[in-house]
Amino acid sequence: NAHDDGLYCEDGVGPWVEDKHRLVSLYEALFSTGMKRKWDVRVYIDLYSGPGIVRVRGTGKRLWGSPLLALQVKDQFDKYIFCESNPEALEALRRRVEKFFPRSDVRYVSGDCNDKADEICKMITPPSSRRKVLSFCFIDPYDMSVKFSTVRKIAERFVDFLTLLALGMDANRNLQHYLDPKNRKIDEFLGLKDWRTVWIEKSTTTKLSFPRFLAESYAMQMQTLRYLPVPFHQMKQIRSDINNLPLYHLALFSRHDLAYKYWEDVLKYSTSQMTLGI
């Protein structure tokens, strides 16, 4: 667990965040080590990085956030890019990184990732005939706020994505709002304008749930960017500790089979405890 260092801390996260962080940490460890000899440069991108420490609602327990977990892998990435819209959170993250990982190559992007996609892409080490570059991008929003245009832009490079699809938290609760043609949130999330027509047709002819429809539509959109197919059952569901309701799914998108082998290993061994050795 993390300690109170007096810096800004993200408050009120649910206890299920420990499950998410364990899965992400395990995958990053396998990815960073497994790709070390296959690629000359490995870049880690976090689009919703937060301050580096979060506090669990109701307990006061502090946990390391995704950026510091990514920095502690045995075979560090060659470069880290952290994007965060809250300036106070980003400054707290910067100070924590400087304290614990002063020698790491870390870049910071202040602002909404949807507005900063070009800036993020410019920070990714450019590949060359002598330098193969692979990036790993973690997308961990509170809702379906990341636009598909942002993902498409970053995916122009060799990038694997681990994406939190906030389907239970956001999609189920706001279905009627999203069906209003004036609401463009799902249009931008999927990069599709005609999804309402498809959903109405499927919902009247099948028992398909709205979250599953969105997840499968998202995976099909990733296929248009040359990512391998991801069936719904391969997306890891995270449920609420309080009432066991499904909150979100973690979905891996890669152009290489090896990444999915790592993901299968993570899901198999995710019960093992991860600790941060700092």
MOCORUR-V355288 format. One record per pair of residues at least 6 apart in sequence whose ideal C-beta (glycine too) atoms are under 7 Angstrom apart, sorted by the first residue. I is the first residue (numbers start at 1). GAP is how many residues later the second one is. D is the distance in whole Angstrom. If there is no record, write none. Layout:
[[I | GAP | D] [I | GAP | D]]
//
This chain:
[[1 | 60 | 6] [1 | 61 | 6] [1 | 62 | 6] [2 | 51 | 5] [2 | 60 | 4] [2 | 61 | 6] [2 | 62 | 5] [3 | 59 | 7] [4 | 58 | 7] [7 | 44 | 7] [7 | 85 | 4] [7 | 88 | 6] [7 | 89 | 7] [8 | 43 | 5] [8 | 80 | 5] [8 | 81 | 6] [8 | 84 | 4] [9 | 42 | 6] [9 | 44 | 5] [9 | 45 | 7] [9 | 46 | 5] [9 | 53 | 7] [10 | 40 | 5] [10 | 41 | 6] [10 | 44 | 4] [10 | 45 | 7] [10 | 55 | 7] [10 | 79 | 7] [11 | 44 | 5] [12 | 45 | 4] [13 | 41 | 5] [13 | 42 | 7] [13 | 43 | 6] [13 | 44 | 6] [14 | 43 | 6] [14 | 226 | 7] [14 | 227 | 7] [15 | 41 | 5] [15 | 226 | 5] [16 | 222 | 6] [16 | 223 | 7] [16 | 224 | 6] [16 | 225 | 5] [16 | 231 | 6] [17 | 37 | 6] [17 | 46 | 7] [18 | 45 | 6] [19 | 219 | 6] [20 | 218 | 6] [20 | 230 | 7] [21 | 42 | 6] [21 | 45 | 7] [21 | 48 | 6] [22 | 248 | 6] [22 | 252 | 5] [23 | 213 | 6] [23 | 227 | 6] [23 | 243 | 6] [23 | 247 | 5] [24 | 42 | 6] [24 | 45 | 7] [24 | 114 | 6] [24 | 138 | 7] [25 | 44 | 5] [25 | 249 | 5] [26 | 240 | 5] [26 | 243 | 7] [26 | 244 | 6] [26 | 248 | 6] [27 | 135 | 6] [27 | 235 | 6] [27 | 236 | 6] [27 | 239 | 5] [28 | 42 | 5] [28 | 45 | 5] [29 | 44 | 5] [29 | 45 | 7] [30 | 232 | 4] [30 | 235 | 6] [30 | 236 | 7] [31 | 105 | 6] [31 | 231 | 6] [32 | 10 | 6] [32 | 41 | 5] [32 | 43 | 5] [32 | 44 | 7] [32 | 45 | 6] [33 | 41 | 6] [33 | 42 | 5] [34 | 228 | 6] [35 | 7 | 6] [35 | 99 | 6] [36 | 6 | 7] [36 | 39 | 5] [39 | 93 | 5] [39 | 94 | 7] [39 | 95 | 4] [40 | 91 | 5] [40 | 92 | 5] [40 | 93 | 7] [41 | 37 | 5] [41 | 84 | 5] [41 | 90 | 6] [41 | 92 | 4] [42 | 35 | 5] [42 | 36 | 5] [42 | 92 | 6] [43 | 34 | 6] [43 | 35 | 7] [43 | 36 | 5] [43 | 38 | 7] [43 | 81 | 5] [43 | 82 | 6] [43 | 90 | 7] [43 | 92 | 4] [44 | 26 | 5] [44 | 33 | 4] [44 | 36 | 5] [44 | 92 | 5] [45 | 36 | 5] [45 | 75 | 7] [45 | 90 | 6] [45 | 91 | 7] [45 | 92 | 4] [46 | 20 | 6] [46 | 21 | 5] [46 | 24 | 7] [46 | 36 | 5] [46 | 37 | 7] [46 | 92 | 5] [47 | 36 | 5] [47 | 66 | 4] [47 | 90 | 7] [47 | 92 | 5] [47 | 99 | 7] [48 | 65 | 7] [48 | 91 | 7] [48 | 92 | 5] [48 | 93 | 5] [49 | 17 | 7] [49 | 18 | 5] [49 | 33 | 4] [49 | 34 | 6] [49 | 35 | 5] [49 | 44 | 6] [50 | 15 | 5] [50 | 34 | 6] [50 | 39 | 6] [51 | 14 | 7] [51 | 38 | 4] [51 | 41 | 4] [51 | 42 | 5] [52 | 13 | 5] [52 | 15 | 5] [52 | 16 | 5] [52 | 40 | 7] [52 | 41 | 4] [52 | 44 | 4] [53 | 9 | 6] [53 | 11 | 6] [53 | 12 | 6] [53 | 43 | 7] [54 | 9 | 5] [54 | 11 | 5] [55 | 6 | 7] [55 | 7 | 5] [56 | 7 | 7] [64 | 212 | 5] [66 | 72 | 6] [66 | 74 | 6] [67 | 15 | 5] [67 | 26 | 6] [68 | 28 | 7] [68 | 32 | 7] [68 | 208 | 7] [69 | 207 | 6] [70 | 7 | 7] [70 | 10 | 7] [71 | 9 | 7] [71 | 26 | 7] [71 | 30 | 5] [71 | 33 | 6] [72 | 204 | 5] [72 | 205 | 6] [72 | 206 | 6] [76 | 28 | 6] [78 | 27 | 7] [79 | 26 | 5] [79 | 28 | 7] [79 | 46 | 6] [80 | 24 | 6] [80 | 25 | 7] [80 | 26 | 5] [80 | 27 | 7] [81 | 26 | 5] [81 | 28 | 7] [81 | 39 | 6] [81 | 42 | 5] [82 | 11 | 6] [82 | 24 | 7] [82 | 26 | 5] [82 | 27 | 7] [83 | 26 | 4] [83 | 30 | 5] [83 | 33 | 6] [83 | 37 | 6] [84 | 6 | 4] [84 | 9 | 7] [84 | 26 | 7] [85 | 26 | 6] [85 | 27 | 5] [87 | 23 | 6] [90 | 18 | 6] [90 | 20 | 5] [94 | 14 | 6] [97 | 7 | 7] [97 | 9 | 5] [100 | 178 | 5] [107 | 16 | 5] [109 | 7 | 5] [109 | 10 | 6] [109 | 11 | 6] [113 | 7 | 7] [113 | 33 | 7] [113 | 37 | 6] [114 | 32 | 7] [114 | 33 | 5] [114 | 36 | 5] [117 | 33 | 5] [117 | 36 | 4] [117 | 37 | 6] [120 | 34 | 7] [121 | 32 | 6] [121 | 33 | 6] [124 | 9 | 7] [124 | 11 | 6] [124 | 33 | 6] [125 | 8 | 5] [127 | 6 | 4] [133 | 25 | 6] [134 | 24 | 5] [135 | 22 | 6] [135 | 23 | 7] [135 | 24 | 4] [136 | 24 | 5] [137 | 17 | 6] [137 | 22 | 5] [137 | 24 | 5] [138 | 24 | 5] [139 | 7 | 5] [139 | 22 | 6] [139 | 24 | 4] [139 | 25 | 6] [140 | 24 | 5] [141 | 23 | 7] [141 | 25 | 6] [142 | 24 | 7] [143 | 23 | 5] [143 | 26 | 7] [143 | 27 | 4] [144 | 22 | 6] [144 | 26 | 5] [144 | 27 | 7] [144 | 41 | 6] [144 | 42 | 7] [144 | 45 | 4] [147 | 41 | 4] [147 | 42 | 7] [148 | 40 | 7] [148 | 41 | 6] [148 | 42 | 6] [148 | 43 | 3] [148 | 73 | 6] [149 | 42 | 6] [151 | 10 | 7] [152 | 39 | 7] [152 | 73 | 6] [155 | 70 | 5] [160 | 93 | 7] [160 | 94 | 4] [160 | 99 | 5] [161 | 92 | 4] [162 | 88 | 6] [162 | 90 | 5] [163 | 88 | 5] [163 | 90 | 7] [164 | 84 | 5] [164 | 86 | 6] [165 | 50 | 6] [165 | 53 | 6] [165 | 83 | 6] [165 | 84 | 5] [165 | 86 | 6] [166 | 82 | 5] [167 | 44 | 3] [167 | 47 | 6] [167 | 48 | 6] [167 | 81 | 6] [167 | 82 | 6] [168 | 43 | 6] [168 | 77 | 6] [168 | 78 | 4] [168 | 79 | 5] [168 | 80 | 6] [169 | 78 | 5] [169 | 79 | 6] [171 | 39 | 6] [171 | 40 | 5] [171 | 43 | 5] [172 | 38 | 6] [172 | 39 | 6] [175 | 35 | 5] [177 | 6 | 5] [178 | 7 | 6] [178 | 8 | 5] [179 | 17 | 6] [186 | 9 | 6] [187 | 6 | 6] [190 | 27 | 5] [190 | 28 | 6] [190 | 31 | 6] [191 | 30 | 6] [192 | 25 | 7] [192 | 29 | 7] [195 | 22 | 6] [199 | 14 | 6] [202 | 6 | 5] [202 | 11 | 6] [212 | 20 | 6] [215 | 17 | 6] [215 | 20 | 6] [215 | 34 | 6] [216 | 16 | 6] [219 | 10 | 7] [219 | 11 | 4] [219 | 32 | 7] [222 | 31 | 5] [223 | 6 | 6] [226 | 29 | 6] [227 | 26 | 5] [227 | 27 | 7] [227 | 28 | 6] [228 | 26 | 6] [228 | 27 | 6] [230 | 21 | 6] [230 | 23 | 6] [235 | 14 | 4] [235 | 15 | 7] [235 | 16 | 4] [236 | 13 | 6] [236 | 14 | 4] [236 | 31 | 6] [237 | 9 | 5] [237 | 12 | 5] [238 | 9 | 5] [238 | 10 | 6] [238 | 12 | 7] [239 | 6 | 6] [239 | 7 | 5] [239 | 8 | 6] [240 | 7 | 5] [252 | 7 | 6] [252 | 8 | 7] [252 | 11 | 5] [254 | 6 | 6]]
//
